[in-house]
Amino acid sequence: MTLTELKYIVAVAREKHFGRAAEACYVSQPTLSVAIKKLEEELDVKLFERSAGEVSVTSLGEEIVRQAQSVLEQANEIKEIAKRGKDPLSGVLTLGVIYTIGPYLLPELVRNSIKNTPQMPLMLQENFTVKLLEMLRTGEIDCAIMAEPFPDTGLALAPLYDEPFMAAVPSGHPLAQKKSLSTTDLKNETMLLLGAGHCFRDHVLEVCPEFARCASNSEGIRRTFEGSSLETIKHMVAAGMGVTLVPRLSVPEDALAPTERRRKGDEPHIRYLPIHEEDGIAPPTRRVVLAWRRSFTRYEAIAALRNAVYACPLPGVQRLSE
């Protein structure tokens, strides 16, 4: 049994035609047919049902083809490991990012990565924290950018930045006239929250725990609404449906421009206000970290990714280093 023979049976199963499979493998049809017949004789099983119009895979053949595909993928991974051993920055780096970070960090991060390490393309995966942790555990992704806290899973962590929260209120709201707000200012407002599963929802409820009670019972629905994304929540704020907290990087820079710099008629529908210290309690922030498996050996790739993050503008956040 050879990898070439496994490649042939996978191609036939995919194309359902010996001629097209041979073309896909850049060999003659007789060469492919002889190799498959040899494999069938060695295994003493029939892999394909041959007819004049089409080739179908036998029930046992389907299982063997699936295993052959897995073997080919693992063999390719051996080549990738050898390639990375020569140059750790060579090869795809699979990066997971939570939903409340991805849209605001990834455009600049990808641009910096392409500029500085073009030989290390990023394959991106946005998801919830709990799902990214599972994908890290199973090796589906190499590393992830998430916000603490999350369960201790024995991962290696590198802090990236501390990001403050800002209040988002409708521009016509009385609170919009203030220069900054306290969490007490928000307690009597209709709070717009992300849906369950978003870690930023939990961060907001830690800052304003009274809304946790509202969000968990039917009577509280009058004081809390849930959205599927930060951008959806912002549109709800702009429509005057309530207020919310957002991470600093999600705030458009032009929304923070002084009034005198704005064009006439270019007034925003949302005012973004900082949260000030109250009763000795520091303003709310979240710590954003890069996490990876301790068994992951491409340390240079992790370092290059961190450098790409630090090369991003990151307005209003405090950059961190170990």
Secondary structure, DSSP 8 states (H G I E B T S, - for coil): --HHHHHHHHHHHHHSSHHHHHHHTTS-HHHHHHHHHHHHHHHTS--EEE-SS-EEE-HHHHHHHHHHHHHHHHHHHHHHHHHHHH-TTSS-EEEEEETTTHHHHHHHHHHHHHHH-TTS-EEEEEE-HHHHHHHHHHTSSSEEEEES-----S-EEEEEEEEEEEEEEETTSGGGGSS-B-HHHHTTS-EEEE-TT-HHHHHHHHHSTHHHHHHTSGGGGGTEEEESSHHHHHHHHHTTS-BEEEEGGGS-GGGGS-GGGS-TT---SEEEEEB--BTTB---EEEEEEEE-TT---HHHHHHHHHHHHTS--TT-EE---
